[in-house]
Amino acid sequence: MITCYLKYTIDPFKVEEFKKYAKMWIPLVEKFEGIHHGYFLPHESANNIAVALFSFKSLSMYEKYRIDSETDIACIKAYKFANKGQFIISYERNFLKPILNETYEKTN
């Protein structure tokens, strides 16, 4: 399993727009066989940092999702919404490998 950690720098005056964008992507990641762990908005911290976490069974499955999302109508709608709204200033993407209990690792 591979987990994608996305750290966003967002416009603090457009948090509601970012929230709408986040709600668009959660089911889309799941549509492509990913597991979305949620988006996390600023709270009692920097007002311009948000985070998303989602996992795929492998890096190759993540890469397939990235390619397929470029032609998926709902994904294109989400991309256009973000471009038009300009609420994402920048983002960084990191890939992490979770440490899980042995029972989980043996069944997956």
C-alpha positions as CSV (number, residue, x, y, z in Angstrom):
1,M,0.0,0.0,0.0
2,I,1.1,3.5,-0.8
3,T,-0.4,6.7,0.8
4,C,-0.3,10.0,-1.0
5,Y,0.1,13.0,1.4
6,L,-0.9,16.2,-0.3
7,K,-0.1,19.5,1.6
8,Y,-1.9,22.4,0.1
9,T,-1.3,26.1,0.5
10,I,-4.7,27.7,0.1
11,D,-6.2,31.1,0.0
12,P,-7.5,31.6,3.5
13,F,-10.4,33.7,2.2
14,K,-11.5,30.8,0.0
15,V,-11.7,27.9,2.4
16,E,-15.3,27.2,1.5
17,E,-14.4,26.8,-2.2
18,F,-11.6,24.5,-1.3
19,K,-14.0,22.5,0.9
20,K,-16.3,22.1,-2.1
21,Y,-13.3,20.9,-4.2
22,A,-12.3,18.4,-1.6
23,K,-15.8,17.0,-1.5
24,M,-15.6,16.5,-5.3
25,W,-12.4,14.4,-5.0
26,I,-13.2,12.0,-2.2
27,P,-15.6,9.9,-4.3
28,L,-13.4,10.2,-7.4
29,V,-10.4,8.6,-5.7
30,E,-12.7,5.8,-4.5
31,K,-14.1,5.5,-8.0
32,F,-10.5,4.6,-9.1
33,E,-10.1,2.0,-6.4
34,G,-8.3,4.2,-3.9
35,I,-9.1,4.7,-0.2
36,H,-9.6,8.3,0.7
37,H,-8.7,9.2,4.3
38,G,-10.1,12.7,4.1
39,Y,-9.2,16.3,3.7
40,F,-8.1,18.3,6.7
41,L,-8.8,22.0,6.8
42,P,-7.0,24.7,8.9
43,H,-8.1,24.7,12.6
44,E,-6.2,26.3,15.4
45,S,-3.1,26.6,13.2
46,A,-1.9,28.3,10.1
47,N,-5.0,29.5,8.2
48,N,-3.7,28.6,4.8
49,I,-2.6,25.0,5.1
50,A,-4.8,22.0,4.2
51,V,-3.9,18.3,3.8
52,A,-5.4,15.3,2.0
53,L,-4.5,11.7,2.5
54,F,-5.5,8.8,0.2
55,S,-4.1,5.3,-0.5
56,F,-3.8,2.9,-3.3
57,K,-2.7,-0.8,-3.2
58,S,0.4,0.1,-5.2
59,L,2.2,3.0,-6.8
60,S,1.3,1.6,-10.2
61,M,-2.4,1.8,-9.2
62,Y,-1.9,5.4,-8.2
63,E,-0.2,6.1,-11.5
64,K,-3.1,4.5,-13.4
65,Y,-5.5,6.7,-11.4
66,R,-3.5,9.8,-12.4
67,I,-3.6,8.9,-16.1
68,D,-7.3,7.9,-16.1
69,S,-8.3,11.0,-14.1
70,E,-7.1,13.2,-17.0
71,T,-9.9,12.0,-19.2
72,D,-12.7,11.3,-16.7
73,I,-15.5,13.9,-17.0
74,A,-16.0,14.3,-13.2
75,C,-12.3,14.7,-12.7
76,I,-12.0,17.3,-15.4
77,K,-14.9,19.2,-13.8
78,A,-13.0,19.2,-10.5
79,Y,-9.8,20.4,-12.2
80,K,-11.7,23.2,-13.9
81,F,-13.4,24.3,-10.7
82,A,-10.0,24.6,-9.0
83,N,-8.4,26.5,-11.9
84,K,-11.4,28.9,-12.1
85,G,-11.6,29.4,-8.3
86,Q,-7.8,29.9,-7.8
87,F,-8.1,28.9,-4.2
88,I,-5.1,26.5,-4.3
89,I,-1.9,28.6,-4.3
90,S,0.5,25.6,-4.3
91,Y,0.7,22.0,-3.2
92,E,3.3,19.3,-2.5
93,R,2.8,15.6,-3.0
94,N,4.7,13.0,-1.0
95,F,4.3,9.2,-1.0
96,L,4.4,7.3,2.3
97,K,4.2,3.6,3.2
98,P,2.1,2.9,6.3
99,I,3.2,0.7,9.1
100,L,0.2,-1.5,9.9
101,N,-0.5,-4.4,12.3
102,E,0.5,-7.8,11.1
103,T,-3.1,-9.1,10.7
104,Y,-3.9,-6.3,8.2
105,E,-0.6,-6.7,6.3
106,K,-1.2,-10.5,5.9
107,T,-4.8,-10.0,4.5
108,N,-3.8,-7.3,1.9
